[in-house]
Amino acid sequence: MRHSVESLPNEERQRCEVWTRVMGYHRPVSQFNRGKQSEHCERRHFSEQAATP
């Protein structure tokens, strides 16, 4: 039985692990210290357009 996100009971939910690249290797954000987790929350994501000749 499929549920919509709004109606999914808490006991059927699964925690999503967020990973990020730090100093050349990938690591789960949940293993960061408080300072690094705070920094991660403040990061801004952007996309660059390809340079045109």
Secondary structure, 3 states (H helix, E strand, C coil): CCCCHHHCCHHHCCCCCCEEEECCEEEEHHHCCHHHHHHHHHCCCCCCCCCCC
